[in-house]
Amino acid sequence: MSKCKGCGAEIIWIKTKAGKSMPCNLEKITIVTEQGETVVGYVPHWATCSKANDFKEKK
Ligand SMILES: [Zn+2]
């Protein structure tokens, strides 16, 4: 378990298919795909974080 450096919320790191780690909210949600399949998954934390700008890589 780790915490968001921006807002302090607890987050979970999910490995993507590309092998990268993505910070997600702990709460799982259910979505329906365009194919009509029901899928349970996590919301990327940067989608809801109030400090989402901090996730963007500094140039
Ligand atoms: Zn956050």
N, CA, C, O and the ligand as a Tripos MOL2 file, in Angstrom:
@<TRIPOS>MOLECULE
protein
  237   235    60     0     0
PROTEIN
NO_CHARGES

@<TRIPOS>ATOM
      1 N           0.8460   -1.1980    0.0000 N.3       1 MET1
      2 CA          0.0000    0.0000    0.0000 C.3       1 MET1
      3 C           0.8760    1.2410    0.0000 C.2       1 MET1
      4 O           1.8780    1.3160    0.7110 O.2       1 MET1
      5 N           0.4880    2.1910   -0.7930 N.am      2 SER2
      6 CA          1.2400    3.4370   -0.7890 C.3       2 SER2
      7 C           0.2660    4.6080   -0.8680 C.2       2 SER2
      8 O          -0.9390    4.4310   -1.0450 O.2       2 SER2
      9 N           0.8100    5.7810   -0.7340 N.am      3 LYS3
     10 CA         -0.0340    6.9680   -0.7290 C.3       3 LYS3
     11 C           0.3630    7.9090   -1.8460 C.2       3 LYS3
     12 O           1.5230    7.9970   -2.2480 O.2       3 LYS3
     13 N          -0.6480    8.6080   -2.3280 N.am      4 CYS4
     14 CA         -0.4130    9.5970   -3.3620 C.3       4 CYS4
     15 C           0.4220   10.7320   -2.7820 C.2       4 CYS4
     16 O           0.1220   11.2570   -1.7090 O.2       4 CYS4
     17 N           1.4660   11.1000   -3.5010 N.am      5 LYS5
     18 CA          2.3090   12.1950   -3.0200 C.3       5 LYS5
     19 C           1.5970   13.5330   -3.1300 C.2       5 LYS5
     20 O           1.9620   14.5000   -2.4610 O.2       5 LYS5
     21 N           0.5840   13.5800   -3.9760 N.am      6 GLY6
     22 CA         -0.1270   14.8360   -4.1890 C.3       6 GLY6
     23 C          -1.1750   15.1090   -3.1370 C.2       6 GLY6
     24 O          -1.1220   16.1290   -2.4500 O.2       6 GLY6
     25 N          -2.1430   14.1890   -3.0040 N.am      7 CYS7
     26 CA         -3.2900   14.4450   -2.1270 C.3       7 CYS7
     27 C          -3.2820   13.5800   -0.8810 C.2       7 CYS7
     28 O          -4.0920   13.8100    0.0170 O.2       7 CYS7
     29 N          -2.3900   12.5830   -0.7880 N.am      8 GLY8
     30 CA         -2.2920   11.7630    0.4090 C.3       8 GLY8
     31 C          -3.2480   10.5850    0.4390 C.2       8 GLY8
     32 O          -3.2650    9.8370    1.4160 O.2       8 GLY8
     33 N          -4.0320   10.4030   -0.5910 N.am      9 ALA9
     34 CA         -4.9670    9.2810   -0.6240 C.3       9 ALA9
     35 C          -4.2050    7.9740   -0.7910 C.2       9 ALA9
     36 O          -3.1360    7.9310   -1.3990 O.2       9 ALA9
     37 N          -4.7820    6.9030   -0.2330 N.am     10 GLU10
     38 CA         -4.1630    5.6030   -0.3990 C.3      10 GLU10
     39 C          -4.4090    5.1030   -1.8180 C.2      10 GLU10
     40 O          -5.5200    5.1780   -2.3410 O.2      10 GLU10
     41 N          -3.3600    4.6000   -2.4130 N.am     11 ILE11
     42 CA         -3.4660    4.1320   -3.7960 C.3      11 ILE11
     43 C          -2.8590    2.7420   -3.9140 C.2      11 ILE11
     44 O          -2.0980    2.2980   -3.0540 O.2      11 ILE11
     45 N          -3.2070    2.0850   -4.9770 N.am     12 ILE12
     46 CA         -2.6470    0.7740   -5.2700 C.3      12 ILE12
     47 C          -1.9920    0.8470   -6.6520 C.2      12 ILE12
     48 O          -2.4990    1.4920   -7.5710 O.2      12 ILE12
     49 N          -0.8510    0.1680   -6.7670 N.am     13 TRP13
     50 CA         -0.1420    0.1940   -8.0490 C.3      13 TRP13
     51 C          -0.5300   -1.0320   -8.8670 C.2      13 TRP13
     52 O          -0.3730   -2.1690   -8.4240 O.2      13 TRP13
     53 N          -1.0340   -0.7800  -10.0560 N.am     14 ILE14
     54 CA         -1.4370   -1.8560  -10.9510 C.3      14 ILE14
     55 C          -0.4590   -1.9100  -12.1140 C.2      14 ILE14
     56 O          -0.1290   -0.8900  -12.7190 O.2      14 ILE14
     57 N          -0.0010   -3.1220  -12.4120 N.am     15 LYS15
     58 CA          0.8780   -3.2970  -13.5710 C.3      15 LYS15
     59 C           0.0500   -3.3550  -14.8370 C.2      15 LYS15
     60 O          -0.8720   -4.1630  -14.9520 O.2      15 LYS15
     61 N           0.3810   -2.5030  -15.7780 N.am     16 THR16
     62 CA         -0.3330   -2.5240  -17.0520 C.3      16 THR16
     63 C           0.2380   -3.6070  -17.9480 C.2      16 THR16
     64 O           1.2920   -4.1770  -17.6660 O.2      16 THR16
     65 N          -0.4720   -3.8820  -19.0290 N.am     17 LYS17
     66 CA          0.0090   -4.8830  -19.9750 C.3      17 LYS17
     67 C           1.3480   -4.4750  -20.5700 C.2      17 LYS17
     68 O           2.1460   -5.3180  -20.9820 O.2      17 LYS17
     69 N           1.5760   -3.1930  -20.6080 N.am     18 ALA18
     70 CA          2.8320   -2.6980  -21.1640 C.3      18 ALA18
     71 C           3.9730   -2.8090  -20.1580 C.2      18 ALA18
     72 O           5.1160   -2.4680  -20.4630 O.2      18 ALA18
     73 N           3.6500   -3.2980  -18.9320 N.am     19 GLY19
     74 CA          4.6870   -3.4730  -17.9340 C.3      19 GLY19
     75 C           4.9460   -2.2400  -17.1000 C.2      19 GLY19
     76 O           5.8820   -2.2170  -16.3000 O.2      19 GLY19
     77 N           4.1310   -1.2140  -17.2750 N.am     20 LYS20
     78 CA          4.3020   -0.0100  -16.4660 C.3      20 LYS20
     79 C           3.4050   -0.0840  -15.2400 C.2      20 LYS20
     80 O           2.4010   -0.7970  -15.2490 O.2      20 LYS20
     81 N           3.7470    0.6300  -14.2080 N.am     21 SER21
     82 CA          2.9330    0.6940  -13.0090 C.3      21 SER21
     83 C           2.0560    1.9330  -13.0520 C.2      21 SER21
     84 O           2.5170    3.0330  -13.3560 O.2      21 SER21
     85 N           0.7810    1.7310  -12.7410 N.am     22 MET22
     86 CA         -0.1630    2.8380  -12.7740 C.3      22 MET22
     87 C          -0.8210    2.9840  -11.4070 C.2      22 MET22
     88 O          -1.3420    2.0110  -10.8620 O.2      22 MET22
     89 N          -0.8000    4.2010  -10.8440 N.am     23 PRO23
     90 CA         -1.4530    4.4000   -9.5520 C.3      23 PRO23
     91 C          -2.9680    4.4270   -9.7180 C.2      23 PRO23
     92 O          -3.4990    5.1500  -10.5620 O.2      23 PRO23
     93 N          -3.6640    3.6250   -8.8960 N.am     24 CYS24
     94 CA         -5.1150    3.5480   -8.9920 C.3      24 CYS24
     95 C          -5.7460    3.7290   -7.6240 C.2      24 CYS24
     96 O          -5.1140    3.4980   -6.5930 O.2      24 CYS24
     97 N          -7.0040    4.1460   -7.6340 N.am     25 ASN25
     98 CA         -7.7580    4.2390   -6.3830 C.3      25 ASN25
     99 C          -8.0410    2.8400   -5.8540 C.2      25 ASN25
    100 O          -8.1550    1.8850   -6.6220 O.2      25 ASN25
    101 N          -8.1540    2.7280   -4.5310 N.am     26 LEU26
    102 CA         -8.3920    1.4210   -3.9220 C.3      26 LEU26
    103 C          -9.7610    0.8640   -4.2850 C.2      26 LEU26
    104 O          -9.9470   -0.3470   -4.3960 O.2      26 LEU26
    105 N         -10.7030    1.7630   -4.4650 N.am     27 GLU27
    106 CA        -12.0770    1.3360   -4.6900 C.3      27 GLU27
    107 C         -12.2440    0.7700   -6.0940 C.2      27 GLU27
    108 O         -11.8720    1.4050   -7.0810 O.2      27 GLU27
    109 N         -12.8050   -0.4240   -6.1700 N.am     28 LYS28
    110 CA        -13.0740   -1.0260   -7.4680 C.3      28 LYS28
    111 C         -14.4180   -0.5480   -7.9880 C.2      28 LYS28
    112 O         -15.3520   -0.3100   -7.2220 O.2      28 LYS28
    113 N         -14.4950   -0.4140   -9.2790 N.am     29 ILE29
    114 CA        -15.7670   -0.0450   -9.8990 C.3      29 ILE29
    115 C         -16.1110   -1.0630  -10.9700 C.2      29 ILE29
    116 O         -15.2500   -1.7950  -11.4570 O.2      29 ILE29
    117 N         -17.3790   -1.0950  -11.3240 N.am     30 THR30
    118 CA        -17.8370   -1.9720  -12.3930 C.3      30 THR30
    119 C         -18.1520   -1.1280  -13.6160 C.2      30 THR30
    120 O         -18.8680   -0.1300  -13.5340 O.2      30 THR30
    121 N         -17.6130   -1.5380  -14.7350 N.am     31 ILE31
    122 CA        -17.9060   -0.8410  -15.9780 C.3      31 ILE31
    123 C         -18.4170   -1.8420  -17.0050 C.2      31 ILE31
    124 O         -18.2630   -3.0530  -16.8430 O.2      31 ILE31
    125 N         -19.0170   -1.3280  -18.0460 N.am     32 VAL32
    126 CA        -19.4730   -2.1720  -19.1420 C.3      32 VAL32
    127 C         -18.7130   -1.7370  -20.3940 C.2      32 VAL32
    128 O         -18.6620   -0.5520  -20.7260 O.2      32 VAL32
    129 N         -18.1300   -2.7040  -21.0710 N.am     33 THR33
    130 CA        -17.3700   -2.3850  -22.2680 C.3      33 THR33
    131 C         -18.3050   -2.1500  -23.4510 C.2      33 THR33
    132 O         -19.5100   -2.3840  -23.3670 O.2      33 THR33
    133 N         -17.7270   -1.6860  -24.5440 N.am     34 GLU34
    134 CA        -18.5250   -1.4750  -25.7480 C.3      34 GLU34
    135 C         -19.1030   -2.7780  -26.2820 C.2      34 GLU34
    136 O         -20.0930   -2.7810  -27.0130 O.2      34 GLU34
    137 N         -18.4680   -3.8870  -25.9030 N.am     35 GLN35
    138 CA        -18.9740   -5.1910  -26.3250 C.3      35 GLN35
    139 C         -20.0660   -5.7180  -25.4020 C.2      35 GLN35
    140 O         -20.5810   -6.8160  -25.6160 O.2      35 GLN35
    141 N         -20.4190   -4.9530  -24.3880 N.am     36 GLY36
    142 CA        -21.4670   -5.3710  -23.4760 C.3      36 GLY36
    143 C         -20.9800   -6.2580  -22.3590 C.2      36 GLY36
    144 O         -21.7870   -6.8380  -21.6320 O.2      36 GLY36
    145 N         -19.6700   -6.3770  -22.2050 N.am     37 GLU37
    146 CA        -19.1250   -7.1770  -21.1140 C.3      37 GLU37
    147 C         -19.0220   -6.3320  -19.8510 C.2      37 GLU37
    148 O         -18.6930   -5.1470  -19.9050 O.2      37 GLU37
    149 N         -19.3040   -6.9520  -18.7290 N.am     38 THR38
    150 CA        -19.1600   -6.2810  -17.4500 C.3      38 THR38
    151 C         -17.7740   -6.5820  -16.8920 C.2      38 THR38
    152 O         -17.3640   -7.7380  -16.7870 O.2      38 THR38
    153 N         -17.0690   -5.5230  -16.5400 N.am     39 VAL39
    154 CA        -15.7020   -5.6770  -16.0570 C.3      39 VAL39
    155 C         -15.5430   -4.9180  -14.7490 C.2      39 VAL39
    156 O         -15.9960   -3.7810  -14.6150 O.2      39 VAL39
    157 N         -14.8970   -5.5630  -13.7920 N.am     40 VAL40
    158 CA        -14.5960   -4.8960  -12.5230 C.3      40 VAL40
    159 C         -13.1390   -4.4650  -12.5500 C.2      40 VAL40
    160 O         -12.2540   -5.2560  -12.8760 O.2      40 VAL40
    161 N         -12.9000   -3.2330  -12.2120 N.am     41 GLY41
    162 CA        -11.5210   -2.7570  -12.2600 C.3      41 GLY41
    163 C         -11.3300   -1.5170  -11.4140 C.2      41 GLY41
    164 O         -12.2160   -1.0860  -10.6760 O.2      41 GLY41
    165 N         -10.1620   -0.9710  -11.5480 N.am     42 TYR42
    166 CA         -9.7880    0.1910  -10.7590 C.3      42 TYR42
    167 C          -9.8120    1.4480  -11.6190 C.2      42 TYR42
    168 O          -9.6770    1.3980  -12.8410 O.2      42 TYR42
    169 N          -9.9870    2.5650  -10.9440 N.am     43 VAL43
    170 CA         -9.9280    3.8590  -11.6120 C.3      43 VAL43
    171 C          -8.5150    4.3990  -11.4570 C.2      43 VAL43
    172 O          -7.9970    4.4500  -10.3420 O.2      43 VAL43
    173 N          -7.8880    4.7980  -12.5410 N.am     44 PRO44
    174 CA         -6.5610    5.4170  -12.4130 C.3      44 PRO44
    175 C          -6.6430    6.6190  -11.4720 C.2      44 PRO44
    176 O          -7.5310    7.4620  -11.5990 O.2      44 PRO44
    177 N          -5.7080    6.6830  -10.5330 N.am     45 HIS45
    178 CA         -5.8160    7.7320   -9.5150 C.3      45 HIS45
    179 C          -5.7430    9.1250  -10.1260 C.2      45 HIS45
    180 O          -6.3820   10.0550   -9.6340 O.2      45 HIS45
    181 N          -4.9830    9.2680  -11.1760 N.am     46 TRP46
    182 CA         -4.8640   10.6000  -11.7570 C.3      46 TRP46
    183 C          -6.1720   11.0910  -12.3590 C.2      46 TRP46
    184 O          -6.3110   12.2720  -12.6770 O.2      46 TRP46
    185 N          -7.1520   10.1640  -12.5190 N.am     47 ALA47
    186 CA         -8.4520   10.5910  -13.0430 C.3      47 ALA47
    187 C          -9.2650   11.3290  -11.9890 C.2      47 ALA47
    188 O         -10.1520   12.1150  -12.3190 O.2      47 ALA47
    189 N          -8.9570   11.0700  -10.7060 N.am     48 THR48
    190 CA         -9.7510   11.6760   -9.6430 C.3      48 THR48
    191 C          -8.9160   12.5400   -8.7070 C.2      48 THR48
    192 O          -9.4730   13.2830   -7.8980 O.2      48 THR48
    193 N          -7.6050   12.4590   -8.7990 N.am     49 CYS49
    194 CA         -6.7500   13.1800   -7.8610 C.3      49 CYS49
    195 C          -6.8300   14.6810   -8.0860 C.2      49 CYS49
    196 O          -6.7910   15.1690   -9.2150 O.2      49 CYS49
    197 N          -6.9450   15.3970   -6.9700 N.am     50 SER50
    198 CA         -7.0100   16.8480   -7.0670 C.3      50 SER50
    199 C          -5.6510   17.4420   -7.4220 C.2      50 SER50
    200 O          -5.5430   18.6000   -7.8270 O.2      50 SER50
    201 N          -4.6150   16.6170   -7.2580 N.am     51 LYS51
    202 CA         -3.2600   17.0800   -7.5930 C.3      51 LYS51
    203 C          -2.7380   16.3370   -8.8240 C.2      51 LYS51
    204 O          -1.5420   16.0750   -8.9500 O.2      51 LYS51
    205 N          -3.6510   16.0100   -9.7150 N.am     52 ALA52
    206 CA         -3.3000   15.1700  -10.8550 C.3      52 ALA52
    207 C          -2.1590   15.7530  -11.6790 C.2      52 ALA52
    208 O          -1.3950   15.0180  -12.3040 O.2      52 ALA52
    209 N          -2.0520   17.0630  -11.6730 N.am     53 ASN53
    210 CA         -0.9900   17.6810  -12.4690 C.3      53 ASN53
    211 C           0.3920   17.2420  -12.0010 C.2      53 ASN53
    212 O           1.3610   17.2820  -12.7590 O.2      53 ASN53
    213 N           0.4680   16.8200  -10.7280 N.am     54 ASP54
    214 CA          1.7570   16.4130  -10.1940 C.3      54 ASP54
    215 C           2.2310   15.1070  -10.8130 C.2      54 ASP54
    216 O           3.4220   14.7960  -10.7680 O.2      54 ASP54
    217 N           1.3150   14.3440  -11.3870 N.am     55 PHE55
    218 CA          1.7040   13.0690  -11.9730 C.3      55 PHE55
    219 C           2.4070   13.2430  -13.3060 C.2      55 PHE55
    220 O           3.1670   12.3780  -13.7420 O.2      55 PHE55
    221 N           2.1470   14.3490  -13.9320 N.am     56 LYS56
    222 CA          2.7540   14.5500  -15.2480 C.3      56 LYS56
    223 C           4.2630   14.7020  -15.0960 C.2      56 LYS56
    224 O           4.7640   15.3850  -14.2030 O.2      56 LYS56
    225 N           4.9440   14.0510  -15.9870 N.am     57 GLU57
    226 CA          6.3910   14.0780  -15.8970 C.3      57 GLU57
    227 C           6.9160   15.4710  -16.1450 C.2      57 GLU57
    228 O           6.4770   16.1750  -17.0550 O.2      57 GLU57
    229 N           7.8640   15.8490  -15.3150 N.am     58 LYS58
    230 CA          8.4420   17.1720  -15.4670 C.3      58 LYS58
    231 C           9.4020   17.1690  -16.6390 C.2      58 LYS58
    232 O          10.1650   16.2300  -16.8610 O.2      58 LYS58
    233 N           9.3270   18.2680  -17.3810 N.am     59 LYS59
    234 CA         10.1890   18.3550  -18.5540 C.3      59 LYS59
    235 C          11.3800   19.2630  -18.2690 C.2      59 LYS59
    236 O          12.2260   19.4630  -19.1400 O.2      59 LYS59
    237 ZN         -3.7340   12.0080   -5.3500 Zn       60 ZN60
@<TRIPOS>BOND
     1     1     2 1
     2     2     3 1
     3     3     4 2
     4     3     5 am
     5     5     6 1
     6     6     7 1
     7     7     8 2
     8     7     9 am
     9     9    10 1
    10    10    11 1
    11    11    12 2
    12    11    13 am
    13    13    14 1
    14    14    15 1
    15    15    16 2
    16    15    17 am
    17    17    18 1
    18    18    19 1
    19    19    20 2
    20    19    21 am
    21    21    22 1
    22    22    23 1
    23    23    24 2
    24    23    25 am
    25    25    26 1
    26    26    27 1
    27    27    28 2
    28    27    29 am
    29    29    30 1
    30    30    31 1
    31    31    32 2
    32    31    33 am
    33    33    34 1
    34    34    35 1
    35    35    36 2
    36    35    37 am
    37    37    38 1
    38    38    39 1
    39    39    40 2
    40    39    41 am
    41    41    42 1
    42    42    43 1
    43    43    44 2
    44    43    45 am
    45    45    46 1
    46    46    47 1
    47    47    48 2
    48    47    49 am
    49    49    50 1
    50    50    51 1
    51    51    52 2
    52    51    53 am
    53    53    54 1
    54    54    55 1
    55    55    56 2
    56    55    57 am
    57    57    58 1
    58    58    59 1
    59    59    60 2
    60    59    61 am
    61    61    62 1
    62    62    63 1
    63    63    64 2
    64    63    65 am
    65    65    66 1
    66    66    67 1
    67    67    68 2
    68    67    69 am
    69    69    70 1
    70    70    71 1
    71    71    72 2
    72    71    73 am
    73    73    74 1
    74    74    75 1
    75    75    76 2
    76    75    77 am
    77    77    78 1
    78    78    79 1
    79    79    80 2
    80    79    81 am
    81    81    82 1
    82    82    83 1
    83    83    84 2
    84    83    85 am
    85    85    86 1
    86    86    87 1
    87    87    88 2
    88    87    89 am
    89    89    90 1
    90    90    91 1
    91    91    92 2
    92    91    93 am
    93    93    94 1
    94    94    95 1
    95    95    96 2
    96    95    97 am
    97    97    98 1
    98    98    99 1
    99    99   100 2
   100    99   101 am
   101   101   102 1
   102   102   103 1
   103   103   104 2
   104   103   105 am
   105   105   106 1
   106   106   107 1
   107   107   108 2
   108   107   109 am
   109   109   110 1
   110   110   111 1
   111   111   112 2
   112   111   113 am
   113   113   114 1
   114   114   115 1
   115   115   116 2
   116   115   117 am
   117   117   118 1
   118   118   119 1
   119   119   120 2
   120   119   121 am
   121   121   122 1
   122   122   123 1
   123   123   124 2
   124   123   125 am
   125   125   126 1
   126   126   127 1
   127   127   128 2
   128   127   129 am
   129   129   130 1
   130   130   131 1
   131   131   132 2
   132   131   133 am
   133   133   134 1
   134   134   135 1
   135   135   136 2
   136   135   137 am
   137   137   138 1
   138   138   139 1
   139   139   140 2
   140   139   141 am
   141   141   142 1
   142   142   143 1
   143   143   144 2
   144   143   145 am
   145   145   146 1
   146   146   147 1
   147   147   148 2
   148   147   149 am
   149   149   150 1
   150   150   151 1
   151   151   152 2
   152   151   153 am
   153   153   154 1
   154   154   155 1
   155   155   156 2
   156   155   157 am
   157   157   158 1
   158   158   159 1
   159   159   160 2
   160   159   161 am
   161   161   162 1
   162   162   163 1
   163   163   164 2
   164   163   165 am
   165   165   166 1
   166   166   167 1
   167   167   168 2
   168   167   169 am
   169   169   170 1
   170   170   171 1
   171   171   172 2
   172   171   173 am
   173   173   174 1
   174   174   175 1
   175   175   176 2
   176   175   177 am
   177   177   178 1
   178   178   179 1
   179   179   180 2
   180   179   181 am
   181   181   182 1
   182   182   183 1
   183   183   184 2
   184   183   185 am
   185   185   186 1
   186   186   187 1
   187   187   188 2
   188   187   189 am
   189   189   190 1
   190   190   191 1
   191   191   192 2
   192   191   193 am
   193   193   194 1
   194   194   195 1
   195   195   196 2
   196   195   197 am
   197   197   198 1
   198   198   199 1
   199   199   200 2
   200   199   201 am
   201   201   202 1
   202   202   203 1
   203   203   204 2
   204   203   205 am
   205   205   206 1
   206   206   207 1
   207   207   208 2
   208   207   209 am
   209   209   210 1
   210   210   211 1
   211   211   212 2
   212   211   213 am
   213   213   214 1
   214   214   215 1
   215   215   216 2
   216   215   217 am
   217   217   218 1
   218   218   219 1
   219   219   220 2
   220   219   221 am
   221   221   222 1
   222   222   223 1
   223   223   224 2
   224   223   225 am
   225   225   226 1
   226   226   227 1
   227   227   228 2
   228   227   229 am
   229   229   230 1
   230   230   231 1
   231   231   232 2
   232   231   233 am
   233   233   234 1
   234   234   235 1
   235   235   236 2
@<TRIPOS>SUBSTRUCTURE
     1 MET1         2 RESIDUE 1 A MET
     2 SER2         6 RESIDUE 1 A SER
     3 LYS3        10 RESIDUE 1 A LYS
     4 CYS4        14 RESIDUE 1 A CYS
     5 LYS5        18 RESIDUE 1 A LYS
     6 GLY6        22 RESIDUE 1 A GLY
     7 CYS7        26 RESIDUE 1 A CYS
     8 GLY8        30 RESIDUE 1 A GLY
     9 ALA9        34 RESIDUE 1 A ALA
    10 GLU10       38 RESIDUE 1 A GLU
    11 ILE11       42 RESIDUE 1 A ILE
    12 ILE12       46 RESIDUE 1 A ILE
    13 TRP13       50 RESIDUE 1 A TRP
    14 ILE14       54 RESIDUE 1 A ILE
    15 LYS15       58 RESIDUE 1 A LYS
    16 THR16       62 RESIDUE 1 A THR
    17 LYS17       66 RESIDUE 1 A LYS
    18 ALA18       70 RESIDUE 1 A ALA
    19 GLY19       74 RESIDUE 1 A GLY
    20 LYS20       78 RESIDUE 1 A LYS
    21 SER21       82 RESIDUE 1 A SER
    22 MET22       86 RESIDUE 1 A MET
    23 PRO23       90 RESIDUE 1 A PRO
    24 CYS24       94 RESIDUE 1 A CYS
    25 ASN25       98 RESIDUE 1 A ASN
    26 LEU26      102 RESIDUE 1 A LEU
    27 GLU27      106 RESIDUE 1 A GLU
    28 LYS28      110 RESIDUE 1 A LYS
    29 ILE29      114 RESIDUE 1 A ILE
    30 THR30      118 RESIDUE 1 A THR
    31 ILE31      122 RESIDUE 1 A ILE
    32 VAL32      126 RESIDUE 1 A VAL
    33 THR33      130 RESIDUE 1 A THR
    34 GLU34      134 RESIDUE 1 A GLU
    35 GLN35      138 RESIDUE 1 A GLN
    36 GLY36      142 RESIDUE 1 A GLY
    37 GLU37      146 RESIDUE 1 A GLU
    38 THR38      150 RESIDUE 1 A THR
    39 VAL39      154 RESIDUE 1 A VAL
    40 VAL40      158 RESIDUE 1 A VAL
    41 GLY41      162 RESIDUE 1 A GLY
    42 TYR42      166 RESIDUE 1 A TYR
    43 VAL43      170 RESIDUE 1 A VAL
    44 PRO44      174 RESIDUE 1 A PRO
    45 HIS45      178 RESIDUE 1 A HIS
    46 TRP46      182 RESIDUE 1 A TRP
    47 ALA47      186 RESIDUE 1 A ALA
    48 THR48      190 RESIDUE 1 A THR
    49 CYS49      194 RESIDUE 1 A CYS
    50 SER50      198 RESIDUE 1 A SER
    51 LYS51      202 RESIDUE 1 A LYS
    52 ALA52      206 RESIDUE 1 A ALA
    53 ASN53      210 RESIDUE 1 A ASN
    54 ASP54      214 RESIDUE 1 A ASP
    55 PHE55      218 RESIDUE 1 A PHE
    56 LYS56      222 RESIDUE 1 A LYS
    57 GLU57      226 RESIDUE 1 A GLU
    58 LYS58      230 RESIDUE 1 A LYS
    59 LYS59      234 RESIDUE 1 A LYS
    60 ZN60       237 GROUP 0 **** ****
